[in-house]
Amino acid sequence: MSNYFDMHCHLLYGVDDGPKELEASLQLLRQEYDDGVRTVYLTPHFRKNMFECSAEVIREHFEILQARAKQELPELRLRLGCEIHVSMDVAEEIKSGRCATLGGTEFVLLEFSETAEKKYILDRCHAVMNRGFAPIIAHAERCAAIRKDMELLRRLVDMGIYIQMSAGSIIGEDGFFWKRFCKKAMQQDLVHFIGSDAHDLTDRKVNIGKCAAYIEKIMGADYRDQIMCVNPTEIVERSIANRYE
């Protein structure tokens, strides 16, 4: 199958630490397409006092990029979201509309700091869920509390929280220990989505194709398709479709 989703990336130009120009965004999207990706969730950072680009500018740049992409890559679908750095008032920030959900659904991509403690992760996820949103933990393997405690990861999944891991971590670009953890999590069926977390053309590149090949090698093609195609379709895309029924 070559109908992959990239559920987390920073390819929207001029809104965070991703590409600065439209043409760079388009080049990155071409690479996504060549990797077999057909749906890209553009998830600019939202972090207080660091990344606070206005919703109006983000929407404007998204519409410009989407129009250009339709001309060059008509089979590629772009969705708008946000990677929300978790703070004590994250639930209120989402409810207020300052932070975009994924494709306008109830799903929200939450980024915890690497040093976030277990109680903080659980409490903030509960707060977001109590406001009616469905958390997806971005690059969960980067959180030391999760990486060192597989039972915490299982508890989060059992709570109804979704787990996204980064392609680079899975294939070993971020080191052996993260790679090993990601493999264990996949073997225990504790991963729902894959994201490239790509930012640019040099240091943090598009790598979904390499990740797909690696997952197929160690887990099989059916599992690869499950987390890179089926889960995004059945979970998030179905929610988008339901909005228009």
N, C-alpha and C positions, 0 to 999 in steps of 0.2 A: 504494500500500500504506500502511496506517496501523496497523502492528503493531510499532512501534519499540521498541528497547531503550535504556535509559539505563544505561550500564555503570559509571558513577562519579558518585556524588552524596553529599551529606551531609544527607539529609532525615530521618534517624532522630533523634528528639528526645532531648535531655538527655544526650548522650554525647560531644560534641565542640563545635566552634564553629558547628554547625548550629542548627536550631530548638531552643528550650528546652522548649516545651510540645507535648503530643500534638496539640492542635488545629492548631497551626502546621504540623506534619508532614502532617496530613490535608489542609490547604489546599494545600500544595505538591504532594501526590499528585494532587489534583483537577486542578491545572494540568498536571501530567504527562499525565494521562488526556486532557485536552482537546487536548493537543499531539499525540495519536496514540500515546503511549507505552503499551505493554501489559505490559512487564517492566521493573522497576526494581531495579538492584543498589544496595543501601544499603551504603555503604563508609565507615564512620567512620574518622577518623584514628587511627593508632597511631604515636606518636613519643615516644621516651624523654624524660622530664622535662617533657613538654608535654601530650601526650594519651595517657593510660594508663588509660582507663576499663576496669573489670574485664569479663571475658567474660561473667560472670553478669548484670551490669546491662545490658550490650548485648543479650544474648539475651532478657532480661525485657522490655525496651522494644520490641524487635523483635516479640515475640509479641503484645504489647498492640496495637501499631500494625497488625500483620498482621490481627488479629481485627477491628479497626474498619474497616480498608480493605475486607475481604471483605464487610462489611455494606453499605458505600456504593458500592464499585467492584468488584463481583464478578469482572470480567474482568481486573483488574489483578493481576499476579503480583509479589510481593516476594521478593527474594533477599538474603541477608545475606553481606557480605564485609568487607573492610577495606582502607583505603589505608595502606600500610606505608611510612613514611619510612625510606629505606635508610641503614643504619649498617654498620660493619664486621662485626658479628655478626648481620646480618639473616637469614642462612640458619638459624642456630641458633634465633633468635627464632621463625621460622615453624615449624621442626621441633618446637619445644617446645609449640606450640599457643597461645602468647601472642597470635599474630596470626592472624586468621581468613583462610582461603582463600575464593575466590569460590564461594559455594553449596556448600561442603564438597568442592570438586574440587581438582585439583592446580594450578589457576590462581591466581596471586597478583598483586595490583595493587601495583606498586612505584613510589614517588615519590622521584625524585632531586632534590636541590637544584638551583637554576638554575646554580650555579657548579661543579657536579660535573664532573670532568675525564674525558676519554675512557677512560683506563686504569681509573679507578675504576668507571665504568659497566660496562665489559666484565668486569672482575674480579668485581664483585658479582653480575652476572647469571650468570656462570659458576658462582659459589658456590651460588646458589639452584638452578640447573639440576642441579648435581651432587648436591643433596639430593633430587632427584626432583620438583621443582616447575617449573611453566611460567610464566615471568615475562610480565606485561603491564606495559609502561611507561606510567604515568599521565601525562597531558598532556605528552607527549614534546616538544612544541614549546616548552615553557618552559625546557628544558635548553639552555643556550647552546652547549655542545659539539655537541649534535645539530643544533640549528637552524643552525649555521654550517658543518655538514659533512654534506651529503646522503649521502656515501659511508659515513659512520658509521651513519646510519639504515639504509641498505641492508645493511650488514654485520650489524647487529642482527637485521634481518628474516631474513637468510640463515641466521643462527644458530638460528632457530626462536623468536625472541622476538617477542611481539605488541606492537603499537603502538596506544595509545588517544590520541586527541586531543580537545580540549575544544570543545564547540559554540561557545562565546563566541569562542575564537581563530579558528575557521573563518569565522565571519560578521563578524569585524573588531572585536568589542567590546574586544579586548585590543591593538589597534593594527595598523597596516598591515603591518609586517614579519612578525609572527606569522601574519597572514592570508595573506600571500603564500607563506610557507613551507608552511603547511598545504595550500594549493592545489597547490604543486609536489609535495608528498608524495602527495597523492591522485592527481595525474596520473601519478605513477610507481608507483602501486599499492603504497604503503608505509604505508597506514593500515588497521587491522583493525576498530577499534571507535570509537564516539563516546560521550562522557559529558558531561553538563551541568555537572558539578562544582558544582551548585547548592547553596547554603547557606541561603538565606533568601528573604523575600518582597520585598526592596528592592534590595540591592546586588548580590547574586549569585543571580540568578533562574533559574528553569526556562526553557530556551530551545531545547529539542529541535525544536519545530515550526518555528521560524525557521531553524534549521540544516538541517532536512530540505528546506525550500523552496529554500534557497540551493544546497545540494549538487545538487538536481535541476536547478537553473538552469544550473550551470556544468559538471556531470558527467553529467547525465542520470538518469532515474528508476531504471534498472537498477543503476547504481553506488550510488545512494542506498540502494536496498533491500539491496544486497550488504553494505554496512558497517553499516547500521542495523538490519537484520533477519536476513539470511542468515548472516553470520559469527557473530554471537552464538549463533544457534541451532545451527549446525553445529559450532562449536568448544566453547563452554562448556556450553550446554544439553545437547548430546549427551553430554558427560562426566557431567553430573548424572544423565541418564537411565540411563547405563551402570552407575551405582552400585546401581541397584535391579533390574537384570536377573538 
